[in-house]
Amino acid sequence: MLFLVTMTHTPDNCPAYWPPEKQAELYEGADKIVEAAKELNIKVHFMLAEVGHVMYALLEADNIIAVSDFVNGVPFKQDVKVTPVAPLQDVIAAAKAQMAKK
């Protein structure tokens, strides 16, 4: 299953404003994110960040529990929204199949 993850944090909790030693801890944790994904059997299709305190990830996982464990491993507090998604061509194929049944 594919999951679109949207993670947001407030400016007052933004790592860009943390002291250097705390930022170093964050970067060490971020370096381990690929390992964490493998341990949870998650394929990370992409992770993106924007300057507006928002990060996005497209994750492929067997279940939402693995995704929850993955995002809870992010080393700073954020609001998280997880949305199951599917490739558009799969959605169209399913709609055509439903129409053919009528």
C-alpha positions, 0 to 999 in steps of 0.5 A, a space after each residue: 500500500 502507498 501512504 502519503 505522509 504530511 508532517 508539519 511543525 511550528 516555527 518555534 519547534 523548527 530545527 533550523 532555529 535549534 542550537 547547533 548541538 541539538 541540530 547535530 542530534 537531529 542530523 544523526 537521527 536523519 542519517 538512520 532513517 533509511 535503516 529504520 525504513 528497511 527494518 519496518 519493511 517500508 520503501 521510501 519513494 520520496 521525502 521532501 521538505 518545503 520552507 513553510 515547515 512542512 515535509 512530505 513522504 511517499 511510503 510503501 508499506 504493508 500496513 499503517 502500523 509500520 508507517 506510524 512506527 516510522 513517523 514516530 521515529 522522527 526525532 522532533 514533535 510534528 503533526 502528522 497526517 497519513 493518507 492512503 493513496 494509489 496510482 491514478 492509473 490504478 484508480 481509473 482501471 478500478 473505475 472502468 472495471 466497476 462500470 463494466 459490471 453495470 
